[in-house]
Amino acid sequence: MLAADEPLSAFGQDNVWIIILKAVSIFLVLVLLTLFNIWFERRLVARMQHRVGPNVNGPFGLLQSLADGAKLMFKEELTPRHADRAVFLLAPIIVVVPAFVTFAVIPFGPEVVVPFTDITTPLQLTDLPMAVLFMMAIASIGIYGIVLGGWSSGSTYSLLGGLRSSAQMISYEVAMGLALVAVFLFAGSMSTSEIVAAQNGEGQFWYALVLAPSFVIYVISMVGETNRAPFDLPEAEGELVGGFHTEYSSMKFAMFFLAEYINMVTVSAIATTLFLGGWHAPWPISTLWPGADEGYWPLLWFFGKILLFIFMFIWLRGTLPRLRYDQFMAFGWKRLIPLSLVWILAVATIRALSLERGIDRSWLMIGAGVLAAVFLVLFLVGENEEATHLAAAPAPKEHDAFAGGFPVPPMPAGGPVRGAAAPLSFGVPTPVTTSGEEL
């Protein structure tokens, strides 16, 4: 364990070969976990849909991911004629590199002894006083790769997919960042190792319980951030063919694919570190088994928590339909972000009153929960009033579609219509005889 007076003193002391070993191990773990997650998703969705799933390549189909990778590797490499070749080649690299770099500050476990040596080192590449801000900043760089990939393709579909994806990721990064502010306030630090230690001390609880609204907001935001169903709108095949990577093929497409699955693991690891106690064992196990948080056993608890989030990603994909884009963006800006701001004010007030005036924190948390419920009801009431206003709008005037020489459909009264489309109605056709005469 790290010393309490110098929590970051164990970092920056490793030999060069230890640093290289940690970096290579993280890279290999992420690549192997990506191969497993692809198989796991296909297998699990198949079970949900009463299918068999991959079962030919290797035992239980475990080598199916390698077969998919080989197929992509040997596909023909195509570059559109009007593409910006330099940016077109650079964009997948910009997307995939930050996905690996983010894991540099993720704690996998406590200090351990390197096998076959007497060297002690923490199961973490490095840590920083602003480690969480580092993760958020590195994750934001991936947006540039998506935008540049869509723009450099020279395709309208790719450009629309890149713009849609950038707007979506930026919008939900705001809510994600605000959800983490409450964690900083409670932990009193932005260091990932210190946040993990703050959740597992004497009388401490995981922040998923103490800061439940922040945890829920983060989970919703991380699904939107990774462009996964039901928020996979940048890849909506119905209107964008394939999104920002429409023109990519072979290994360049595989890099976008790799980045998506690594980002799933990244946001899951961040949620595990900041809300689920990190590498520490769950409560019943840690109480019954004192050695559960020693040695290399914490790796089991850490990756077990990550796989729970991966299962959630797959479950959502196999259960929920894709949202409409305006509904998705309105939910982020009009629901998640205001609720995050209100919750941050409540948490800051609770911390100030409990630290300075010694007021019982439990009553303050109850009051904050009631306040959050009131705001949620107000949001729902506001949405119902808006729907009522749209329903009470006057009927549109008769529209001449051929007034300008071209058939142009009329705009909806009062602007774009939110919610479900109006049901279609068809008149009963008049029966005719074989000679063409009406009956």
Secondary structure, 3 states (H helix, E strand, C coil): CCCCCCCCCCCCCCCHHHHHHHHHHHHHHHHHHHHHHHHHHHHHHHHHCCCCCCCCCCHHHCCHHHHHHHHHHCCCCCCCCCCCHHHHHHHHHHHHHHHHHHHHHCCCCCEEECCCCCCEEECCCCCCCCHHHHHHHHHHHHHHHHHHHHHHCCCHHHHHHHHHHHHHHHHHHHHHHHHHHHHHHHHCCCCHHHHHHHHCCCCCCCHHHHCHHHHHHHHHHHHHHCCCCCCCHHHCHHHHCCHHHCCCCHHHHHHHHHHHHHHHHHHHHHHHHHHCCCCCCCHHHHHHCHHHHCCCCHHHHHHHHHHHHHHHHHHHHHHCCCCCHHHHHHHHHHHHHHHHHHHHHHHHHHHHHHHHCCCCHHHHHHHHHHHHHHHHHHHHHHHHHHHHHHHCCCCCCCCCCCCCCCCCCCCCCCCCCCCCCCCCCCCCCCCECCCCCEC
